[in-house]
Amino acid sequence: MMRALAQRPRLRAWFYGYATPERGTVVLGHRRVYILPTRLGWMFAVTLGILLVGSINYALQLGFALTFLLAGMGLAGMVHTVRNLARLAVSTGRAEPVFAGESAQFRLFLDNRADFDRPAVLVRHPGSGAQVVLDIAATAVGEAVLAIPATHRGWLALGRVMLETRYPLGLFRAWSYVEPEYRCLVYPRPEYSPLPAPTSAPDAGASRAAALGSDDFSGLRAYQLQDSPRHVAWKAVARSEDMLTKQFSGAANAEVWLDHGRLPSGLDTEQRLSRLAGWVLAAEQAGVRYGLRLPGRELPPGHGAIHRSACLEALALQGLG
């Protein structure tokens, strides 16, 4: 049954009462709220049946009264269980970009527009198992944050989310599904390595040195033949046996090009993007201007949070259409 619903969008939309993805605020109408007895509810029903048979067999007036009193309480509890979810408005917040291997934080806002409280509302993501329980006061908004593992770069869609409640007696389980149009951008997992050698900015003139200056130490990069022996990080070389050169931030107007085509040929696509992502973070931390060259795309040199986000977004979506 579930496989047929997954393969036929129209059948799934008819069965669940909505079409995916859902845009804007989603209101849980009564048609979208399903309810069934829990295991405790089935035991309660069996107990009522035994009480009713015993009362009929022995003509016990108090037995009839107790049986119908408990049955009435169960029916009232069923109504309150459905009411705890019905007409609840669900909207989405902003999901900040994350790196592959981290958890994306999806924020859902549950707006209780009624004049009564809605206790013990469970919000669960079936795909990852992330869940949170909320108590929403009357005419208030509750926030549920679902931490979804981000394993691959690109866009990560939230997918289907289930809202469930067993309030007040635990005899019935009411639930509903929402599938908002909600996604998070996942950057490549950064691979930290020394930056490539910088080049002089075009407007700096031929006499400007192709270096980062000599004022403050800002990091290490791979050794180049033209580097001065005075700038070699000999302590780091002794530890790692790799030739590394100290970088200094100062007055020299230099820029770094992070070029996809100049990476070692033995790296696959994901390894290349991971190394470029690490270079973007290193260049931003070092305070240098950097540009990014990808197959079919080039971002001119820049610096700052906006430029960093643009470069990481280009890396995240590279080759994904």
Secondary structure, 3 states (H helix, E strand, C coil): CHHHHHHCHHHHHHHHCCCCCECCCEECCHHHCEEEECHHHHHHHHHHHHHHHHHHHHCCHHHHHHHHHHHHHHHHHHHHHHHCCCCCEEEECCCCCEECCCEEEEEEEEECCCCCCEEEEEEECCCCCCEEEEEECCCCEEEEEEEEECCCCEEEECCCEEEEECCCCCCEEEEEEECECCEEEEECCCCCCCECCCEECHHHCCCCCCCCCCCEEEEEEECCCCCCHHHECHHHHHHHCCCEEEEEECCCCEEEEEEHHHCCCCCCHHHHHHHHHHHHHHHHHHCCEEEEEECCEEEEEECCHHHHHHHHHHHHHCCCC
